[in-house]
Amino acid sequence: MSNIRWPWQPSRLKDFFQSIWNFLLSQTGTFLIGVSAIAVGTYQFYINKPILKYQTAVTNIVSSINDNEIKVTVKEKEYKDLYQTTVILTNTGEQALAGEDVSKIGRDPIRIVYPPHSKVISYILDKNQTSPAVSVKLVPIKDALVLDFDFLNPGSQIAVTLLHEHPDTVFTIRGSALNVTSIGREWNKTEERIFIIAVVSAFYIFFIAAYILRHLKSRRG
């Protein structure tokens, strides 16, 4: 029994940590550290900071599953199932975005897009959450709602509330403008941390495991 060498014996642990240290000092290790730094920097300054971001929040107004006496009537029609989604578009850049710089209707205007099955029955500009200095009109087109605004200053936002019957409707904002090629969904801080930690951890675990296995095989050989 005394000849058995368990994986957690001091000699094995020493070899394990020595292998990790050797990996970090190797050309592959230093290369991965450099690549990771570049990847995190790129995410922070480019991917995570587009000029325009949007977020959505869904509320169940009334559900036929619940036993209640609530009645909701919109445009003289009663609904037993109704959902409310608020979509907020924010200028997170450092320069104001002029409406004249936005692609025109028929090309690629900035718009809220939703699938046909969503059954949007009503929409309004939410003035409580829209920045006071922003002048905007909502122009409906097929399966979308164009945000026709004059200026959107840095930090300013436009909020639109939509009523719809389908609970799983996913609203997105699409379009293009001068210096704007994509509009991204805003991530909260927890999502950002999880994304960065998961990607970097998976990256390192794969290469460290491959390095250790190769090192152990070379010692056995």
Secondary structure by P-SEA (a helix, b strand, c coil): cccccccccaaaaaaaaaaaaaaaacaaaaaaaaaaaaaaaaaacccccccbbbbbbbbbcccccccccbbbbcccccccbbbbbbbbbbccccbbbbcccccccccccbbbbbcccccccccccccccccccbbbbbbbccccccccccccccccbbbbbbbbccccbbbbbbbcccccccccccccaaaaaaaaaaaaaaaaaaaaaaaaaaaaaaaac
